[in-house]
Amino acid sequence: MVSRELRSKLQRRREEEQVSTITESLSGLRNFGYVQDDEMPDWVRLKVAEWLRSDSLPDSRIDDEVEGQVNQWIEKFAGDSKIGKRFYCRTGLLFFPWLDCEVAGGGWARVLRQAIGNDLVMVSHDKSLSVAFFQEEYEYLAFYGSQ
């Protein structure tokens, strides 16, 4: 039986490899490292849980048939929401849960989606607001929340 400590070490090693791959694929973005979940305000966790419920109403949506426009839609929604150029982006990893990054110009949504996946949760650098994008069966949903 593998101990919990050993499983944790193995997972951390796998995630270190994933972080290396993510970091290498972030062309055009500045990476300031990773921060832990406990550095995010509680309201972010609660808001994301609310958004993930099946009865949540998105602030915006786009049909997945217009895949070529999804990245522009994400960048526009995030910009209109005042997320800022520097923000935290959830990675889905246990040991490296939030990427601290800065974007310049357009094209950053494509880079993040390729590196992290189509579901993106971003928190402004001052941690006062958050936006999220989730890929559903036939569409993408966008949410906005603030403290």
C-alpha positions in Angstrom: 0.0 0.0 0.0 1.4 3.3 -1.0 1.4 5.9 1.7 -0.4 9.2 1.5 2.9 11.0 1.7 4.4 9.0 -1.2 1.2 9.6 -3.3 1.5 13.3 -2.6 5.2 13.4 -3.6 4.4 11.5 -6.8 1.5 13.9 -7.7 3.7 16.9 -7.0 6.4 15.5 -9.3 3.8 14.9 -12.1 2.4 18.4 -11.6 6.0 19.9 -11.7 6.3 18.3 -15.2 2.9 19.8 -16.2 3.9 23.2 -14.9 7.1 23.0 -17.0 5.0 22.2 -20.1 2.5 25.0 -19.2 5.4 27.5 -18.7 7.0 26.6 -22.0 3.7 27.1 -23.9 3.0 30.6 -22.6 4.5 32.4 -25.5 3.6 36.1 -25.4 2.6 36.0 -21.7 4.7 36.9 -18.7 4.7 34.2 -16.0 5.3 35.5 -12.4 5.0 32.0 -10.9 2.2 30.2 -9.1 0.2 31.0 -6.0 -1.7 28.7 -3.6 -5.5 28.5 -3.1 -5.2 30.0 0.4 -3.9 33.2 -1.2 -7.3 33.7 -3.0 -10.2 35.3 -1.2 -13.0 33.0 0.0 -15.5 34.8 -2.3 -13.7 33.4 -5.4 -14.1 29.8 -4.3 -17.8 30.4 -3.5 -18.4 32.3 -6.8 -16.8 29.5 -8.9 -18.9 26.9 -7.1 -22.0 29.0 -7.8 -21.1 29.3 -11.5 -20.5 25.5 -11.8 -24.1 24.7 -10.8 -26.3 23.6 -13.6 -28.9 26.3 -12.8 -26.5 29.2 -12.9 -27.2 31.9 -15.5 -24.1 33.1 -17.5 -23.4 36.8 -18.2 -22.6 35.9 -21.8 -22.5 32.9 -24.1 -21.3 32.0 -27.6 -22.1 29.1 -29.8 -19.2 26.6 -30.1 -19.8 26.5 -33.9 -18.0 29.8 -34.1 -14.8 28.4 -32.6 -12.7 30.9 -34.5 -14.4 33.7 -32.6 -14.2 32.2 -29.1 -10.7 33.6 -28.2 -11.8 37.1 -29.3 -15.0 36.7 -27.3 -13.0 35.7 -24.2 -10.6 38.6 -24.5 -13.4 41.1 -25.1 -15.4 39.8 -22.1 -12.4 39.8 -19.8 -11.4 43.3 -21.0 -15.0 44.7 -20.6 -15.0 43.2 -17.1 -11.8 45.1 -16.2 -9.8 42.0 -15.3 -6.6 43.9 -16.2 -3.4 42.9 -18.0 -2.1 41.0 -15.0 -4.3 38.4 -13.4 -4.3 35.0 -11.8 -5.6 32.0 -13.9 -6.7 28.8 -12.4 -4.6 25.8 -13.6 -6.6 22.9 -12.2 -3.5 21.6 -10.5 -3.4 20.8 -6.7 0.2 22.0 -5.9 0.2 24.9 -8.5 -3.4 26.0 -8.6 -3.1 29.6 -9.8 -0.8 31.1 -12.5 0.2 34.7 -11.9 0.5 36.1 -15.4 0.5 39.3 -17.5 -0.8 39.6 -21.1 0.1 42.1 -23.7 -2.0 42.7 -26.8 -4.3 40.1 -28.3 -4.0 36.4 -28.7 -3.5 35.5 -25.1 -6.8 33.6 -24.8 -5.7 31.1 -27.4 -2.3 30.7 -25.6 -4.0 30.1 -22.2 -6.6 27.7 -23.6 -3.9 25.7 -25.3 -1.8 25.6 -22.1 -4.5 25.1 -19.5 -7.6 24.1 -21.3 -10.9 25.6 -22.4 -12.3 26.2 -19.0 -10.6 29.4 -17.6 -11.1 31.0 -14.3 -9.3 34.4 -13.9 -9.0 36.7 -10.9 -7.8 40.3 -11.1 -4.4 40.9 -9.6 -6.0 43.0 -6.9 -8.4 40.1 -6.2 -11.5 42.3 -6.5 -13.1 40.5 -9.4 -13.2 37.3 -11.3 -14.3 36.0 -14.7 -14.8 32.5 -15.8 -15.3 30.7 -19.1 -16.6 27.2 -19.3 -17.0 25.0 -22.4 -20.3 23.2 -22.4 -21.7 20.7 -24.9 -22.7 23.2 -27.6 -21.6 26.6 -26.3 -19.2 28.5 -24.1 -20.4 30.3 -21.0 -18.9 33.4 -19.4 -19.4 34.6 -15.8 -18.5 37.8 -14.0 -18.3 38.3 -10.2 -16.8 40.7 -7.7 -16.5 40.8 -3.9 
